[in-house]
Amino acid sequence: MQGMGEGSCPFTFNTEPASFAVGDIVSYRVDGSLDGFPFAGTLMEVHDDYVIVASDPEDKSTWLRATRESRPKVREADLPA
């Protein structure tokens, strides 16, 4: 990812929504004031039209509903307070 120091990105992202599976690492986005910032997360659930992504799979408070597309999008309003 850009701006994260020298060398290659330490993550391998799945960017193919048709092949999404639980446990895949994805790069996701958040709309609103965080638009443009990249986030990395693990897919915890995969559904026909949405996914559940988590920045920390062990902490359910980080599980967020996102769109099912190459870079899933989370609504800023759905972020924990």
PyMOL Python script that loads the backbone (N, CA, C, O; Angstrom):
from pymol import cmd

cmd.read_pdbstr("""\
ATOM      1  N   MET A   1       0.853  -1.180   0.000  1.00  0.00           N
ATOM      2  CA  MET A   1       0.000   0.000   0.000  1.00  0.00           C
ATOM      3  C   MET A   1       0.893   1.235   0.000  1.00  0.00           C
ATOM      4  O   MET A   1       1.978   1.238   0.582  1.00  0.00           O
ATOM      5  N   GLN A   2       0.431   2.242  -0.639  1.00  0.00           N
ATOM      6  CA  GLN A   2       1.215   3.464  -0.711  1.00  0.00           C
ATOM      7  C   GLN A   2       1.393   4.093   0.661  1.00  0.00           C
ATOM      8  O   GLN A   2       0.500   4.032   1.507  1.00  0.00           O
ATOM      9  N   GLY A   3       2.558   4.697   0.872  1.00  0.00           N
ATOM     10  CA  GLY A   3       2.798   5.443   2.096  1.00  0.00           C
ATOM     11  C   GLY A   3       3.042   4.595   3.325  1.00  0.00           C
ATOM     12  O   GLY A   3       3.012   5.108   4.443  1.00  0.00           O
ATOM     13  N   MET A   4       3.285   3.302   3.140  1.00  0.00           N
ATOM     14  CA  MET A   4       3.489   2.433   4.301  1.00  0.00           C
ATOM     15  C   MET A   4       4.950   2.007   4.420  1.00  0.00           C
ATOM     16  O   MET A   4       5.244   0.944   4.966  1.00  0.00           O
ATOM     17  N   GLY A   5       5.859   2.826   3.914  1.00  0.00           N
ATOM     18  CA  GLY A   5       7.274   2.507   4.044  1.00  0.00           C
ATOM     19  C   GLY A   5       7.811   1.823   2.812  1.00  0.00           C
ATOM     20  O   GLY A   5       7.141   1.724   1.784  1.00  0.00           O
ATOM     21  N   GLU A   6       9.034   1.353   2.940  1.00  0.00           N
ATOM     22  CA  GLU A   6       9.709   0.718   1.819  1.00  0.00           C
ATOM     23  C   GLU A   6       9.302  -0.745   1.697  1.00  0.00           C
ATOM     24  O   GLU A   6       8.826  -1.360   2.651  1.00  0.00           O
ATOM     25  N   GLY A   7       9.501  -1.281   0.506  1.00  0.00           N
ATOM     26  CA  GLY A   7       9.214  -2.692   0.290  1.00  0.00           C
ATOM     27  C   GLY A   7       7.801  -2.919  -0.182  1.00  0.00           C
ATOM     28  O   GLY A   7       7.026  -1.983  -0.381  1.00  0.00           O
ATOM     29  N   SER A   8       7.489  -4.183  -0.354  1.00  0.00           N
ATOM     30  CA  SER A   8       6.176  -4.536  -0.861  1.00  0.00           C
ATOM     31  C   SER A   8       5.161  -4.614   0.282  1.00  0.00           C
ATOM     32  O   SER A   8       5.518  -4.667   1.459  1.00  0.00           O
ATOM     33  N   CYS A   9       3.916  -4.621  -0.099  1.00  0.00           N
ATOM     34  CA  CYS A   9       2.819  -4.708   0.867  1.00  0.00           C
ATOM     35  C   CYS A   9       2.887  -6.069   1.569  1.00  0.00           C
ATOM     36  O   CYS A   9       3.096  -7.088   0.910  1.00  0.00           O
ATOM     37  N   PRO A  10       2.713  -6.099   2.884  1.00  0.00           N
ATOM     38  CA  PRO A  10       2.794  -7.368   3.611  1.00  0.00           C
ATOM     39  C   PRO A  10       1.538  -8.238   3.455  1.00  0.00           C
ATOM     40  O   PRO A  10       1.507  -9.359   3.962  1.00  0.00           O
ATOM     41  N   PHE A  11       0.514  -7.748   2.772  1.00  0.00           N
ATOM     42  CA  PHE A  11      -0.750  -8.466   2.610  1.00  0.00           C
ATOM     43  C   PHE A  11      -0.935  -8.928   1.172  1.00  0.00           C
ATOM     44  O   PHE A  11      -0.461  -8.276   0.242  1.00  0.00           O
ATOM     45  N   THR A  12      -1.611 -10.030   0.991  1.00  0.00           N
ATOM     46  CA  THR A  12      -2.080 -10.467  -0.318  1.00  0.00           C
ATOM     47  C   THR A  12      -3.596 -10.392  -0.254  1.00  0.00           C
ATOM     48  O   THR A  12      -4.235 -11.142   0.484  1.00  0.00           O
ATOM     49  N   PHE A  13      -4.169  -9.477  -1.038  1.00  0.00           N
ATOM     50  CA  PHE A  13      -5.609  -9.234  -0.987  1.00  0.00           C
ATOM     51  C   PHE A  13      -6.348 -10.038  -2.037  1.00  0.00           C
ATOM     52  O   PHE A  13      -5.858 -10.221  -3.151  1.00  0.00           O
ATOM     53  N   ASN A  14      -7.524 -10.513  -1.681  1.00  0.00           N
ATOM     54  CA  ASN A  14      -8.437 -11.082  -2.664  1.00  0.00           C
ATOM     55  C   ASN A  14      -9.287  -9.927  -3.178  1.00  0.00           C
ATOM     56  O   ASN A  14      -9.986  -9.276  -2.401  1.00  0.00           O
ATOM     57  N   THR A  15      -9.232  -9.672  -4.468  1.00  0.00           N
ATOM     58  CA  THR A  15     -10.012  -8.583  -5.069  1.00  0.00           C
ATOM     59  C   THR A  15     -11.055  -9.105  -6.041  1.00  0.00           C
ATOM     60  O   THR A  15     -11.574  -8.350  -6.863  1.00  0.00           O
ATOM     61  N   GLU A  16     -11.365 -10.401  -5.951  1.00  0.00           N
ATOM     62  CA  GLU A  16     -12.358 -11.024  -6.825  1.00  0.00           C
ATOM     63  C   GLU A  16     -13.596 -11.401  -6.014  1.00  0.00           C
ATOM     64  O   GLU A  16     -13.619 -12.455  -5.378  1.00  0.00           O
ATOM     65  N   PRO A  17     -14.628 -10.549  -6.030  1.00  0.00           N
ATOM     66  CA  PRO A  17     -15.821 -10.810  -5.215  1.00  0.00           C
ATOM     67  C   PRO A  17     -16.449 -12.184  -5.441  1.00  0.00           C
ATOM     68  O   PRO A  17     -17.007 -12.767  -4.511  1.00  0.00           O
ATOM     69  N   ALA A  18     -16.365 -12.706  -6.665  1.00  0.00           N
ATOM     70  CA  ALA A  18     -16.969 -14.012  -6.952  1.00  0.00           C
ATOM     71  C   ALA A  18     -16.271 -15.140  -6.195  1.00  0.00           C
ATOM     72  O   ALA A  18     -16.870 -16.188  -5.955  1.00  0.00           O
ATOM     73  N   SER A  19     -15.007 -14.930  -5.819  1.00  0.00           N
ATOM     74  CA  SER A  19     -14.268 -15.990  -5.118  1.00  0.00           C
ATOM     75  C   SER A  19     -14.080 -15.702  -3.631  1.00  0.00           C
ATOM     76  O   SER A  19     -13.357 -16.436  -2.957  1.00  0.00           O
ATOM     77  N   PHE A  20     -14.708 -14.660  -3.104  1.00  0.00           N
ATOM     78  CA  PHE A  20     -14.569 -14.346  -1.679  1.00  0.00           C
ATOM     79  C   PHE A  20     -14.929 -15.553  -0.827  1.00  0.00           C
ATOM     80  O   PHE A  20     -15.912 -16.247  -1.090  1.00  0.00           O
ATOM     81  N   ALA A  21     -14.116 -15.791   0.200  1.00  0.00           N
ATOM     82  CA  ALA A  21     -14.357 -16.876   1.153  1.00  0.00           C
ATOM     83  C   ALA A  21     -13.986 -16.391   2.547  1.00  0.00           C
ATOM     84  O   ALA A  21     -13.142 -15.509   2.707  1.00  0.00           O
ATOM     85  N   VAL A  22     -14.622 -16.975   3.545  1.00  0.00           N
ATOM     86  CA  VAL A  22     -14.301 -16.652   4.930  1.00  0.00           C
ATOM     87  C   VAL A  22     -12.799 -16.866   5.143  1.00  0.00           C
ATOM     88  O   VAL A  22     -12.242 -17.888   4.743  1.00  0.00           O
ATOM     89  N   GLY A  23     -12.158 -15.884   5.779  1.00  0.00           N
ATOM     90  CA  GLY A  23     -10.729 -15.953   6.050  1.00  0.00           C
ATOM     91  C   GLY A  23      -9.876 -15.188   5.060  1.00  0.00           C
ATOM     92  O   GLY A  23      -8.698 -14.942   5.318  1.00  0.00           O
ATOM     93  N   ASP A  24     -10.463 -14.802   3.914  1.00  0.00           N
ATOM     94  CA  ASP A  24      -9.709 -14.012   2.939  1.00  0.00           C
ATOM     95  C   ASP A  24      -9.372 -12.645   3.522  1.00  0.00           C
ATOM     96  O   ASP A  24     -10.123 -12.102   4.332  1.00  0.00           O
ATOM     97  N   ILE A  25      -8.232 -12.094   3.101  1.00  0.00           N
ATOM     98  CA  ILE A  25      -7.839 -10.735   3.467  1.00  0.00           C
ATOM     99  C   ILE A  25      -8.250  -9.825   2.314  1.00  0.00           C
ATOM    100  O   ILE A  25      -7.956 -10.106   1.152  1.00  0.00           O
ATOM    101  N   VAL A  26      -8.928  -8.740   2.647  1.00  0.00           N
ATOM    102  CA  VAL A  26      -9.373  -7.778   1.632  1.00  0.00           C
ATOM    103  C   VAL A  26      -8.939  -6.374   2.027  1.00  0.00           C
ATOM    104  O   VAL A  26      -8.721  -6.076   3.202  1.00  0.00           O
ATOM    105  N   SER A  27      -8.822  -5.531   1.027  1.00  0.00           N
ATOM    106  CA  SER A  27      -8.645  -4.104   1.248  1.00  0.00           C
ATOM    107  C   SER A  27     -10.043  -3.516   1.156  1.00  0.00           C
ATOM    108  O   SER A  27     -10.735  -3.706   0.157  1.00  0.00           O
ATOM    109  N   TYR A  28     -10.461  -2.799   2.200  1.00  0.00           N
ATOM    110  CA  TYR A  28     -11.803  -2.219   2.173  1.00  0.00           C
ATOM    111  C   TYR A  28     -11.740  -0.720   2.386  1.00  0.00           C
ATOM    112  O   TYR A  28     -10.724  -0.178   2.820  1.00  0.00           O
ATOM    113  N   ARG A  29     -12.837  -0.064   2.075  1.00  0.00           N
ATOM    114  CA  ARG A  29     -12.942   1.396   2.175  1.00  0.00           C
ATOM    115  C   ARG A  29     -14.062   1.751   3.137  1.00  0.00           C
ATOM    116  O   ARG A  29     -14.954   0.946   3.405  1.00  0.00           O
ATOM    117  N   VAL A  30     -14.000   2.959   3.647  1.00  0.00           N
ATOM    118  CA  VAL A  30     -15.061   3.508   4.486  1.00  0.00           C
ATOM    119  C   VAL A  30     -15.480   4.823   3.844  1.00  0.00           C
ATOM    120  O   VAL A  30     -14.626   5.638   3.493  1.00  0.00           O
ATOM    121  N   ASP A  31     -16.782   5.041   3.684  1.00  0.00           N
ATOM    122  CA  ASP A  31     -17.226   6.292   3.065  1.00  0.00           C
ATOM    123  C   ASP A  31     -17.166   7.441   4.062  1.00  0.00           C
ATOM    124  O   ASP A  31     -16.736   7.263   5.201  1.00  0.00           O
ATOM    125  N   GLY A  32     -17.592   8.601   3.634  1.00  0.00           N
ATOM    126  CA  GLY A  32     -17.640   9.765   4.522  1.00  0.00           C
ATOM    127  C   GLY A  32     -16.264  10.365   4.750  1.00  0.00           C
ATOM    128  O   GLY A  32     -15.463  10.466   3.820  1.00  0.00           O
ATOM    129  N   SER A  33     -15.988  10.763   5.986  1.00  0.00           N
ATOM    130  CA  SER A  33     -14.746  11.472   6.306  1.00  0.00           C
ATOM    131  C   SER A  33     -13.502  10.597   6.145  1.00  0.00           C
ATOM    132  O   SER A  33     -12.388  11.118   6.098  1.00  0.00           O
ATOM    133  N   LEU A  34     -13.675   9.281   6.059  1.00  0.00           N
ATOM    134  CA  LEU A  34     -12.533   8.369   5.900  1.00  0.00           C
ATOM    135  C   LEU A  34     -12.351   7.923   4.449  1.00  0.00           C
ATOM    136  O   LEU A  34     -11.514   7.068   4.162  1.00  0.00           O
ATOM    137  N   ASP A  35     -13.133   8.500   3.539  1.00  0.00           N
ATOM    138  CA  ASP A  35     -13.040   8.152   2.126  1.00  0.00           C
ATOM    139  C   ASP A  35     -11.619   8.384   1.626  1.00  0.00           C
ATOM    140  O   ASP A  35     -11.033   9.435   1.885  1.00  0.00           O
ATOM    141  N   GLY A  36     -11.072   7.427   0.923  1.00  0.00           N
ATOM    142  CA  GLY A  36      -9.715   7.552   0.388  1.00  0.00           C
ATOM    143  C   GLY A  36      -8.660   6.851   1.216  1.00  0.00           C
ATOM    144  O   GLY A  36      -7.554   6.622   0.728  1.00  0.00           O
ATOM    145  N   PHE A  37      -8.969   6.504   2.457  1.00  0.00           N
ATOM    146  CA  PHE A  37      -8.013   5.784   3.298  1.00  0.00           C
ATOM    147  C   PHE A  37      -8.196   4.283   3.087  1.00  0.00           C
ATOM    148  O   PHE A  37      -9.329   3.800   3.083  1.00  0.00           O
ATOM    149  N   PRO A  38      -7.103   3.536   2.912  1.00  0.00           N
ATOM    150  CA  PRO A  38      -7.222   2.086   2.750  1.00  0.00           C
ATOM    151  C   PRO A  38      -7.238   1.384   4.116  1.00  0.00           C
ATOM    152  O   PRO A  38      -6.537   1.788   5.044  1.00  0.00           O
ATOM    153  N   PHE A  39      -8.034   0.349   4.217  1.00  0.00           N
ATOM    154  CA  PHE A  39      -8.086  -0.476   5.416  1.00  0.00           C
ATOM    155  C   PHE A  39      -7.927  -1.929   4.990  1.00  0.00           C
ATOM    156  O   PHE A  39      -8.326  -2.292   3.884  1.00  0.00           O
ATOM    157  N   ALA A  40      -7.356  -2.760   5.842  1.00  0.00           N
ATOM    158  CA  ALA A  40      -7.223  -4.187   5.575  1.00  0.00           C
ATOM    159  C   ALA A  40      -8.039  -4.936   6.607  1.00  0.00           C
ATOM    160  O   ALA A  40      -8.057  -4.572   7.783  1.00  0.00           O
ATOM    161  N   GLY A  41      -8.710  -5.978   6.168  1.00  0.00           N
ATOM    162  CA  GLY A  41      -9.513  -6.763   7.088  1.00  0.00           C
ATOM    163  C   GLY A  41      -9.683  -8.194   6.610  1.00  0.00           C
ATOM    164  O   GLY A  41      -9.336  -8.542   5.481  1.00  0.00           O
ATOM    165  N   THR A  42     -10.217  -9.001   7.488  1.00  0.00           N
ATOM    166  CA  THR A  42     -10.475 -10.409   7.209  1.00  0.00           C
ATOM    167  C   THR A  42     -11.965 -10.609   6.998  1.00  0.00           C
ATOM    168  O   THR A  42     -12.779 -10.086   7.759  1.00  0.00           O
ATOM    169  N   LEU A  43     -12.326 -11.370   5.964  1.00  0.00           N
ATOM    170  CA  LEU A  43     -13.734 -11.680   5.747  1.00  0.00           C
ATOM    171  C   LEU A  43     -14.194 -12.702   6.778  1.00  0.00           C
ATOM    172  O   LEU A  43     -13.630 -13.791   6.880  1.00  0.00           O
ATOM    173  N   MET A  44     -15.212 -12.345   7.534  1.00  0.00           N
ATOM    174  CA  MET A  44     -15.748 -13.228   8.568  1.00  0.00           C
ATOM    175  C   MET A  44     -17.003 -13.955   8.095  1.00  0.00           C
ATOM    176  O   MET A  44     -17.280 -15.072   8.532  1.00  0.00           O
ATOM    177  N   GLU A  45     -17.766 -13.315   7.196  1.00  0.00           N
ATOM    178  CA  GLU A  45     -18.961 -13.903   6.594  1.00  0.00           C
ATOM    179  C   GLU A  45     -19.012 -13.431   5.144  1.00  0.00           C
ATOM    180  O   GLU A  45     -18.615 -12.310   4.828  1.00  0.00           O
ATOM    181  N   VAL A  46     -19.508 -14.304   4.269  1.00  0.00           N
ATOM    182  CA  VAL A  46     -19.679 -13.952   2.861  1.00  0.00           C
ATOM    183  C   VAL A  46     -21.112 -14.309   2.472  1.00  0.00           C
ATOM    184  O   VAL A  46     -21.532 -15.460   2.596  1.00  0.00           O
ATOM    185  N   HIS A  47     -21.850 -13.316   2.006  1.00  0.00           N
ATOM    186  CA  HIS A  47     -23.245 -13.488   1.590  1.00  0.00           C
ATOM    187  C   HIS A  47     -23.369 -13.082   0.126  1.00  0.00           C
ATOM    188  O   HIS A  47     -22.424 -12.544  -0.452  1.00  0.00           O
ATOM    189  N   ASP A  48     -24.531 -13.336  -0.477  1.00  0.00           N
ATOM    190  CA  ASP A  48     -24.724 -13.035  -1.897  1.00  0.00           C
ATOM    191  C   ASP A  48     -24.488 -11.569  -2.238  1.00  0.00           C
ATOM    192  O   ASP A  48     -23.905 -11.263  -3.278  1.00  0.00           O
ATOM    193  N   ASP A  49     -24.935 -10.657  -1.370  1.00  0.00           N
ATOM    194  CA  ASP A  49     -24.845  -9.232  -1.717  1.00  0.00           C
ATOM    195  C   ASP A  49     -24.080  -8.383  -0.700  1.00  0.00           C
ATOM    196  O   ASP A  49     -24.025  -7.161  -0.841  1.00  0.00           O
ATOM    197  N   TYR A  50     -23.494  -9.002   0.314  1.00  0.00           N
ATOM    198  CA  TYR A  50     -22.667  -8.263   1.273  1.00  0.00           C
ATOM    199  C   TYR A  50     -21.698  -9.216   1.962  1.00  0.00           C
ATOM    200  O   TYR A  50     -21.832 -10.436   1.871  1.00  0.00           O
ATOM    201  N   VAL A  51     -20.716  -8.631   2.655  1.00  0.00           N
ATOM    202  CA  VAL A  51     -19.751  -9.402   3.434  1.00  0.00           C
ATOM    203  C   VAL A  51     -19.647  -8.784   4.823  1.00  0.00           C
ATOM    204  O   VAL A  51     -20.051  -7.641   5.035  1.00  0.00           O
ATOM    205  N   ILE A  52     -19.110  -9.536   5.748  1.00  0.00           N
ATOM    206  CA  ILE A  52     -18.753  -9.017   7.065  1.00  0.00           C
ATOM    207  C   ILE A  52     -17.232  -9.044   7.133  1.00  0.00           C
ATOM    208  O   ILE A  52     -16.610 -10.096   6.989  1.00  0.00           O
ATOM    209  N   VAL A  53     -16.640  -7.865   7.357  1.00  0.00           N
ATOM    210  CA  VAL A  53     -15.186  -7.728   7.396  1.00  0.00           C
ATOM    211  C   VAL A  53     -14.780  -7.276   8.801  1.00  0.00           C
ATOM    212  O   VAL A  53     -15.500  -6.517   9.450  1.00  0.00           O
ATOM    213  N   ALA A  54     -13.627  -7.746   9.256  1.00  0.00           N
ATOM    214  CA  ALA A  54     -13.158  -7.395  10.598  1.00  0.00           C
ATOM    215  C   ALA A  54     -11.696  -6.984  10.558  1.00  0.00           C
ATOM    216  O   ALA A  54     -10.874  -7.637   9.914  1.00  0.00           O
ATOM    217  N   SER A  55     -11.381  -5.905  11.246  1.00  0.00           N
ATOM    218  CA  SER A  55      -9.968  -5.519  11.366  1.00  0.00           C
ATOM    219  C   SER A  55      -9.269  -6.408  12.392  1.00  0.00           C
ATOM    220  O   SER A  55      -8.057  -6.613  12.315  1.00  0.00           O
ATOM    221  N   ASP A  56     -10.032  -6.935  13.354  1.00  0.00           N
ATOM    222  CA  ASP A  56      -9.509  -7.874  14.347  1.00  0.00           C
ATOM    223  C   ASP A  56     -10.523  -9.006  14.490  1.00  0.00           C
ATOM    224  O   ASP A  56     -11.520  -8.844  15.194  1.00  0.00           O
ATOM    225  N   PRO A  57     -10.296 -10.136  13.848  1.00  0.00           N
ATOM    226  CA  PRO A  57     -11.267 -11.240  13.884  1.00  0.00           C
ATOM    227  C   PRO A  57     -11.646 -11.711  15.282  1.00  0.00           C
ATOM    228  O   PRO A  57     -12.730 -12.263  15.471  1.00  0.00           O
ATOM    229  N   GLU A  58     -10.782 -11.505  16.253  1.00  0.00           N
ATOM    230  CA  GLU A  58     -11.054 -11.941  17.628  1.00  0.00           C
ATOM    231  C   GLU A  58     -11.971 -10.983  18.381  1.00  0.00           C
ATOM    232  O   GLU A  58     -12.503 -11.338  19.433  1.00  0.00           O
ATOM    233  N   ASP A  59     -12.163  -9.771  17.854  1.00  0.00           N
ATOM    234  CA  ASP A  59     -12.955  -8.737  18.532  1.00  0.00           C
ATOM    235  C   ASP A  59     -14.201  -8.435  17.705  1.00  0.00           C
ATOM    236  O   ASP A  59     -14.134  -7.715  16.708  1.00  0.00           O
ATOM    237  N   LYS A  60     -15.348  -8.993  18.128  1.00  0.00           N
ATOM    238  CA  LYS A  60     -16.583  -8.833  17.355  1.00  0.00           C
ATOM    239  C   LYS A  60     -17.006  -7.374  17.196  1.00  0.00           C
ATOM    240  O   LYS A  60     -17.787  -7.062  16.297  1.00  0.00           O
ATOM    241  N   SER A  61     -16.516  -6.484  18.037  1.00  0.00           N
ATOM    242  CA  SER A  61     -16.888  -5.071  17.893  1.00  0.00           C
ATOM    243  C   SER A  61     -16.276  -4.459  16.628  1.00  0.00           C
ATOM    244  O   SER A  61     -16.687  -3.376  16.210  1.00  0.00           O
ATOM    245  N   THR A  62     -15.292  -5.141  16.008  1.00  0.00           N
ATOM    246  CA  THR A  62     -14.683  -4.634  14.772  1.00  0.00           C
ATOM    247  C   THR A  62     -15.316  -5.244  13.524  1.00  0.00           C
ATOM    248  O   THR A  62     -14.911  -4.911  12.410  1.00  0.00           O
ATOM    249  N   TRP A  63     -16.302  -6.131  13.686  1.00  0.00           N
ATOM    250  CA  TRP A  63     -16.958  -6.762  12.546  1.00  0.00           C
ATOM    251  C   TRP A  63     -17.930  -5.762  11.929  1.00  0.00           C
ATOM    252  O   TRP A  63     -18.781  -5.207  12.623  1.00  0.00           O
ATOM    253  N   LEU A  64     -17.799  -5.534  10.620  1.00  0.00           N
ATOM    254  CA  LEU A  64     -18.604  -4.533   9.928  1.00  0.00           C
ATOM    255  C   LEU A  64     -19.214  -5.104   8.657  1.00  0.00           C
ATOM    256  O   LEU A  64     -18.585  -5.895   7.955  1.00  0.00           O
ATOM    257  N   ARG A  65     -20.439  -4.698   8.370  1.00  0.00           N
ATOM    258  CA  ARG A  65     -21.094  -5.076   7.119  1.00  0.00           C
ATOM    259  C   ARG A  65     -20.520  -4.202   6.010  1.00  0.00           C
ATOM    260  O   ARG A  65     -20.347  -2.997   6.189  1.00  0.00           O
ATOM    261  N   ALA A  66     -20.226  -4.814   4.864  1.00  0.00           N
ATOM    262  CA  ALA A  66     -19.662  -4.089   3.731  1.00  0.00           C
ATOM    263  C   ALA A  66     -20.276  -4.612   2.434  1.00  0.00           C
ATOM    264  O   ALA A  66     -20.852  -5.699   2.396  1.00  0.00           O
ATOM    265  N   THR A  67     -20.142  -3.828   1.392  1.00  0.00           N
ATOM    266  CA  THR A  67     -20.619  -4.249   0.083  1.00  0.00           C
ATOM    267  C   THR A  67     -19.751  -5.402  -0.416  1.00  0.00           C
ATOM    268  O   THR A  67     -18.612  -5.571   0.018  1.00  0.00           O
ATOM    269  N   ARG A  68     -20.304  -6.186  -1.326  1.00  0.00           N
ATOM    270  CA  ARG A  68     -19.528  -7.281  -1.919  1.00  0.00           C
ATOM    271  C   ARG A  68     -19.045  -6.812  -3.295  1.00  0.00           C
ATOM    272  O   ARG A  68     -19.726  -6.984  -4.307  1.00  0.00           O
ATOM    273  N   GLU A  69     -17.857  -6.217  -3.299  1.00  0.00           N
ATOM    274  CA  GLU A  69     -17.215  -5.750  -4.525  1.00  0.00           C
ATOM    275  C   GLU A  69     -15.714  -5.862  -4.335  1.00  0.00           C
ATOM    276  O   GLU A  69     -15.258  -6.211  -3.245  1.00  0.00           O
ATOM    277  N   SER A  70     -14.932  -5.574  -5.374  1.00  0.00           N
ATOM    278  CA  SER A  70     -13.487  -5.831  -5.327  1.00  0.00           C
ATOM    279  C   SER A  70     -12.810  -5.189  -4.114  1.00  0.00           C
ATOM    280  O   SER A  70     -11.920  -5.790  -3.512  1.00  0.00           O
ATOM    281  N   ARG A  71     -13.220  -3.990  -3.757  1.00  0.00           N
ATOM    282  CA  ARG A  71     -12.781  -3.355  -2.504  1.00  0.00           C
ATOM    283  C   ARG A  71     -14.049  -3.014  -1.734  1.00  0.00           C
ATOM    284  O   ARG A  71     -14.636  -1.953  -1.949  1.00  0.00           O
ATOM    285  N   PRO A  72     -14.480  -3.900  -0.840  1.00  0.00           N
ATOM    286  CA  PRO A  72     -15.734  -3.663  -0.126  1.00  0.00           C
ATOM    287  C   PRO A  72     -15.780  -2.276   0.532  1.00  0.00           C
ATOM    288  O   PRO A  72     -14.761  -1.727   0.951  1.00  0.00           O
ATOM    289  N   LYS A  73     -16.995  -1.737   0.603  1.00  0.00           N
ATOM    290  CA  LYS A  73     -17.185  -0.412   1.205  1.00  0.00           C
ATOM    291  C   LYS A  73     -18.078  -0.537   2.429  1.00  0.00           C
ATOM    292  O   LYS A  73     -19.136  -1.165   2.390  1.00  0.00           O
ATOM    293  N   VAL A  74     -17.622   0.082   3.528  1.00  0.00           N
ATOM    294  CA  VAL A  74     -18.341   0.144   4.801  1.00  0.00           C
ATOM    295  C   VAL A  74     -18.923   1.546   4.940  1.00  0.00           C
ATOM    296  O   VAL A  74     -18.282   2.529   4.569  1.00  0.00           O
ATOM    297  N   ARG A  75     -20.119   1.633   5.467  1.00  0.00           N
ATOM    298  CA  ARG A  75     -20.704   2.949   5.741  1.00  0.00           C
ATOM    299  C   ARG A  75     -20.092   3.512   7.027  1.00  0.00           C
ATOM    300  O   ARG A  75     -20.036   2.824   8.046  1.00  0.00           O
ATOM    301  N   GLU A  76     -19.640   4.747   6.973  1.00  0.00           N
ATOM    302  CA  GLU A  76     -19.054   5.385   8.163  1.00  0.00           C
ATOM    303  C   GLU A  76     -20.033   5.345   9.334  1.00  0.00           C
ATOM    304  O   GLU A  76     -19.617   5.204  10.484  1.00  0.00           O
ATOM    305  N   ALA A  77     -21.317   5.467   9.053  1.00  0.00           N
ATOM    306  CA  ALA A  77     -22.337   5.455  10.102  1.00  0.00           C
ATOM    307  C   ALA A  77     -22.368   4.109  10.850  1.00  0.00           C
ATOM    308  O   ALA A  77     -22.875   4.044  11.971  1.00  0.00           O
ATOM    309  N   ASP A  78     -21.837   3.042  10.249  1.00  0.00           N
ATOM    310  CA  ASP A  78     -21.834   1.727  10.879  1.00  0.00           C
ATOM    311  C   ASP A  78     -20.615   1.481  11.757  1.00  0.00           C
ATOM    312  O   ASP A  78     -20.539   0.456  12.434  1.00  0.00           O
ATOM    313  N   LEU A  79     -19.656   2.409  11.754  1.00  0.00           N
ATOM    314  CA  LEU A  79     -18.471   2.243  12.601  1.00  0.00           C
ATOM    315  C   LEU A  79     -18.842   2.368  14.077  1.00  0.00           C
ATOM    316  O   LEU A  79     -19.723   3.155  14.424  1.00  0.00           O
ATOM    317  N   PRO A  80     -18.182   1.603  14.952  1.00  0.00           N
ATOM    318  CA  PRO A  80     -18.473   1.738  16.376  1.00  0.00           C
ATOM    319  C   PRO A  80     -18.095   3.142  16.866  1.00  0.00           C
ATOM    320  O   PRO A  80     -17.144   3.751  16.377  1.00  0.00           O
ATOM    321  N   ALA A  81     -18.846   3.627  17.822  1.00  0.00           N
ATOM    322  CA  ALA A  81     -18.608   4.987  18.350  1.00  0.00           C
ATOM    323  C   ALA A  81     -17.314   5.089  19.109  1.00  0.00           C
ATOM    324  O   ALA A  81     -16.976   6.161  19.610  1.00  0.00           O
TER     325      ALA A  81
END
""", "prot")
cmd.dss("prot")
cmd.show_as("cartoon", "prot")
cmd.util.cbc("prot")
cmd.orient("prot")
